[in-house]
Amino acid sequence: MQELNLQVPYQLNMILEIISKEVKENGFTDEDYCLYAHKKTLTPELICYLDLYPTVSDDDKDIYPDFIIKENLSLLYYGEQFEDVLLNVLEQKDNPTIEDYISALDYYSKNDTFKEL
């Protein structure tokens, strides 16, 4: 994912375009990232950030990266979950739209399973 950097604001549609192209061509990216935002309602224009996974403290609490805390961002997806959903959409549709991805991501976050398109 050379085109995306950590802690930089991107619209969700740009992240979807870049990462879906990457996973379509090469499978999982093996990148260690999570998707964060101020809002949890997904839209193509939603400003999102990529940053590292939270770590887990000795008392089993998530410790988020300093940037995420400072910016008061919420975790939307772990990178692996995010890519799983994108790959599932790509397996079901030859040329999915941004709306297909967003619909599938919304469904996954509410149902913890993949959406049939």
N, C-alpha and C positions, 0 to 999 in steps of 0.2 A: 504494500500500500504506500507507494512512494508519494502519491499526490496528497495524502492526508497526514496532518501532524497532530500530535497531542496538544490539548489546551488551546486550540484555535477554533473560533466559531465558524460553523458551516451550516447551511440549510440542510434539512433532512433529505430533500430530494437529491442534493449533490452527493451526500454520503451514500445514499441508496444506489445512485448511478455508478459510482466508483467501486464500491464493495461488491455489488451484484455482478459487475463485469469481471472483477477479479475472481470471485468464487465460481462464476460460470466457466471461466477459462482454466482455472487452476485448482478448484476445490477450496477447502478451508485455507485461510491465509496464514494460520499459525501466529498471528499477531496477538499480542497480549493487551487488549483494550476492552473498555466498556463504553457504552453510549450514555451520556448524561445530558440533562436539559433542565431549564427552569420550570417548564410545564410538562405534564404527562400526556396531554392530548396531542396526538400525532397529526401533523399537517405537513404538506410538502415544504412550507416555508419555515417550519419550526427550527429555531436556532439550537443546534446540538454541539456537544463537545465530545471528543474522544479523550479518554485518560485511562490510567492504569486501573486494574482491579482493586477493590478494597482488600486490605489485609484483615486477618481475624485476630483479635486480642486473646489473651489467655482466658478471659471470661466469655469467650464466644461472641464478642460484639464486632461488627464491621467497623473498620477504621478506614475512612475514605482518604484519598490523596488530599494534600493541603489545598491545592487549587480548587477542588470540588467543594470543600468546606468554605473556603474564602468566597467563592462565587455563589454559594447557597444553591448548588445544583442537586438534582435528584437522579438516582440511577434509573435509567430506562431499561437497558438490556446489558447483560454480560455479552461480550463479543461472540462467544461460542453460540449462545442462544440466537443472537441476531443473525449470524451466518447460517445457522440451522434453518431458520425461517426463510431466509432468502433462497437457500438451496432447494427447500421444499417447493417454493413457488416456481423456481426454474424447472423443477422436475415435472410440474403440472402444466406449465404454459411455455410456449416457445418464445414469445415476445411480451413478457409481462410489463404492465405500466407501473408507474410510481404508485398509483392508487391501489393496484393489486398488492404491492408490497406492504403498503400502509394498512390495508384491510387485513392482511395476513398477520402482520405484527400486532395489531389491535386484538385480533382474535386469540392469538397465542398468549398475550399477556392476561387476558380474561379467563381463558379456558385451559391453559397449560397443555395445549395440544395444537396440532397443525390444522389449518383451515383447508377444506376441500374447495378448490376453485372451479 
